[in-house]
């Protein structure tokens, strides 16, 4: 599990560094930083929603139809927000990350995770949420 934990935290690096690069652009313009952030955020949300697929093969017939819908719905909504709702993308994306985590609780998927993995997911989701909200705040300050 230590390797998975390390990879989980490594996945936070862009969520931490890109907002800092927005404030202090070094190699990228603020617009490029936002573009990279949006793409990375959508990619990670899709990956995290894709984690639901293995759960499809466990016996839970009363909720089994929800899982493919949840696994596909989150990345699709993320890309729609990225393409069509650019000014609102960051708060919408933050909501999608939280809703994905809440869906895991609601659908009973969370019970299939180990205690350590549940704690890791909660920490990672919290940092991602704070990153989205912080960058949204930084943009509001920067644009006046």
N, C-alpha and C positions, 0 to 999 in steps of 0.2 A: 504493500500500500504506500510505502514511502516514495516510490517512483511516481505513482499516480499523483500523490500530493505535490511533489516537486513540479510535475508537468502542469498541474492545476494552477499553481502559483506563477509558473513561467508564463502561462496564458494571460496573466494580469499585466504583464510588462507593458504591452501597448496601451492598455487602459489607464496606466499611470503615466507613461512617458508622453503620449500624444497630447493630453491636456497641458502638460508642462511645455511642450514644443509649441503649442498654440500661443501661450503667454510669451515665450522667448523663442521665436522662430530662428533656427540655425540654418538648416539646409532646405527647409520647406517653408512655403508661404502658409499663412493661417488657413487659406482655402484648401491647400493640399493636405494639411493636417486634418481638416474636417472631413475631406473626402476619404482619406485612409481610415480615419476613425469610424466613419459610417460603414465602410466596407468590412472592416475587421469586426465591428460589432454585429453586423448582420451574419457574417460567417460564423462567429462563435455562437450566436443564438441558434443558428441552424444546426451546428454540431451538438449543442446541448439538447435540442429537441430530438435530434437523431439518436441520442442515448436511449430514448423511449422504445425504439424498435426492438431490442432484445427482450424487453418486458412483454412484448406481444406473444411470445412463445411460452409464457407461463400461464397456468390455468387460472383464469378469472373471467369466465364467459359473460358475466353480467356487465362488465365494463370494457370488454375487449374492443368493441367498436369505437370507443372514445380514443384509444391510443393512437391508431393511425391518423385520425383527424387532428389530434393535438400535435403529433410529430410533424405533420405537414403544414398545419395552420400557422404556427409561429414563424417559421422562416418566410412563408409567403406574405404574411402581414408585415414582417420586417422589411422585405424588399419593396412592397407597395409604399410603405412609409418613406423609405429612402428615395424612391422615385417621385412620389406624388405629394408628399407632405414634408418637404425638406426643412422648412422652418420649425416644424414640430417633431422632427425625427428623434432628437435626443430624449425628450420626455416620453414620447411614445415607445421608444425602444426600451427605456428604463422600465416602463410599465410591462412590456412584453417579457422581459427577464423575470420580473417579480411574478407575473401571471403564470409563466412556465413553472416556476418553483412551487407556486400555490397549486397548480394543476397536479403536480406530482403528489402533493399531500391529498388533494381531493379525490384523485383516482386510486389512491392506495399504493402508488408506486413507491413512495418514500419508505414504506415498511419493508420493501424488498432490498433496500440499501443497508449496508452496514452502518453502525453508529458513527464510525469515523468518517465514512463517505458522506453521510447526512450532514455532519458538522462541517466538513470541507465545503460541500455545496452551499451551505448557508453562508459561510465566510466569503466564498468567491462571489456569490450573488450580491452580497452586501457591498463588496468593494466595487463591483461592476455598476451597481445602482448609484453609489456615491460618485463614481467617475462620470457617469452620464449627467447626473444632476450638477456636478461641479463644472463640467465643460459647458453645459447649458448656461449656467450662471456667468462663467467667464465670457461667453459670447455676448450675453446681454450687457455686460459691462463694457466690452470692447466696441460694440455697435451703438452704445448709448441709448 
